[in-house]
């Protein structure tokens, strides 16, 4: 399946209880590259499309936030007096 040039798939299985279950999973590297995510899963196809929209439409802000997180972690570890075992 594809939405906005991003590939995702529908997964179906039978739960231990015998109930049918499904979800939608996306591991498309074009979408997830540099965001620190390996994949996203949603319960419905509509939710998956909403997630794809979110990650595509907010990519610049998400990458900026990721950069700030990395900088903060770097400063934290550089100033940490206890280095662990």
C-alpha contacts under 8 A as a table, 3 or more apart, distances in Angstrom:
res1	aa1	res2	aa2	distance
1	X	7	X	5.78
1	X	8	X	5.48
1	X	9	X	5.69
1	X	10	X	7.87
2	X	5	X	5.94
2	X	6	X	5.41
2	X	7	X	4.45
2	X	8	X	6.03
3	X	6	X	5.29
3	X	7	X	6.58
3	X	8	X	7.85
3	X	49	X	6.94
3	X	52	X	7.90
6	X	28	X	6.33
6	X	30	X	7.26
6	X	31	X	6.80
6	X	52	X	7.65
7	X	26	X	6.50
7	X	27	X	7.64
7	X	28	X	5.84
8	X	24	X	6.84
8	X	25	X	5.57
8	X	26	X	4.28
8	X	27	X	6.90
8	X	28	X	7.09
9	X	24	X	5.56
9	X	25	X	5.39
9	X	26	X	6.44
10	X	22	X	6.99
10	X	23	X	5.88
10	X	24	X	4.48
10	X	25	X	6.44
11	X	22	X	5.39
11	X	23	X	5.37
11	X	24	X	6.00
11	X	25	X	7.24
12	X	20	X	7.23
12	X	21	X	5.66
12	X	22	X	4.27
12	X	23	X	6.73
13	X	20	X	5.94
13	X	21	X	5.40
13	X	22	X	6.35
14	X	17	X	7.83
14	X	18	X	5.72
14	X	19	X	5.62
14	X	20	X	4.56
14	X	21	X	5.94
15	X	18	X	5.23
15	X	19	X	5.32
15	X	20	X	6.18
15	X	21	X	6.57
16	X	19	X	7.38
22	X	43	X	7.00
23	X	41	X	6.76
23	X	42	X	5.80
23	X	43	X	4.66
23	X	44	X	6.26
23	X	45	X	7.94
24	X	41	X	5.53
24	X	42	X	5.27
24	X	43	X	6.21
24	X	44	X	6.43
24	X	45	X	6.28
24	X	48	X	6.49
25	X	39	X	7.02
25	X	40	X	5.75
25	X	41	X	4.41
25	X	42	X	6.60
25	X	48	X	7.68
26	X	39	X	5.49
26	X	40	X	5.32
26	X	41	X	6.44
27	X	32	X	7.26
27	X	38	X	6.30
27	X	39	X	4.47
27	X	40	X	6.77
28	X	31	X	5.59
28	X	32	X	6.33
28	X	39	X	7.47
29	X	32	X	4.99
29	X	33	X	5.14
30	X	33	X	5.74
31	X	52	X	7.66
31	X	55	X	7.00
31	X	56	X	6.90
32	X	35	X	5.51
32	X	36	X	7.12
32	X	37	X	5.69
32	X	38	X	6.77
32	X	39	X	7.08
33	X	36	X	7.15
33	X	37	X	7.49
34	X	37	X	7.79
34	X	63	X	7.24
35	X	62	X	7.12
35	X	63	X	6.37
35	X	66	X	6.87
36	X	66	X	8.00
37	X	40	X	7.58
41	X	48	X	7.14
42	X	45	X	7.32
42	X	47	X	5.89
42	X	48	X	5.42
43	X	47	X	6.80
43	X	48	X	7.66
44	X	47	X	5.22
44	X	48	X	6.36
45	X	48	X	4.96
45	X	49	X	6.23
46	X	49	X	5.16
46	X	50	X	6.21
47	X	50	X	4.94
47	X	51	X	6.16
48	X	51	X	5.05
48	X	52	X	6.19
49	X	52	X	5.05
49	X	53	X	6.09
50	X	53	X	5.02
50	X	54	X	6.13
51	X	54	X	4.94
51	X	55	X	6.22
52	X	55	X	5.29
52	X	56	X	6.08
53	X	56	X	5.25
53	X	57	X	5.72
54	X	57	X	5.30
54	X	58	X	5.79
54	X	59	X	7.99
55	X	58	X	5.44
55	X	59	X	5.58
55	X	62	X	7.76
56	X	59	X	5.31
58	X	61	X	5.47
58	X	62	X	6.05
59	X	62	X	5.04
59	X	63	X	6.00
60	X	63	X	5.27
60	X	64	X	6.20
61	X	64	X	5.06
61	X	65	X	6.16
62	X	65	X	5.08
62	X	66	X	6.16
63	X	66	X	4.97
63	X	67	X	6.22
64	X	67	X	5.07
64	X	68	X	6.33
65	X	68	X	5.03
65	X	69	X	6.19
66	X	69	X	5.04
66	X	70	X	6.24
67	X	70	X	5.16
67	X	71	X	6.17
68	X	71	X	5.07
68	X	72	X	6.07
69	X	72	X	5.13
69	X	73	X	6.12
70	X	73	X	5.10
70	X	74	X	6.08
71	X	74	X	5.04
71	X	75	X	6.23
72	X	75	X	5.18
72	X	76	X	6.09
73	X	76	X	5.00
73	X	77	X	6.17
74	X	77	X	5.31
74	X	78	X	6.01
75	X	78	X	5.03
75	X	79	X	6.12
76	X	79	X	5.38
76	X	80	X	5.97
77	X	80	X	5.02
80	X	83	X	6.63
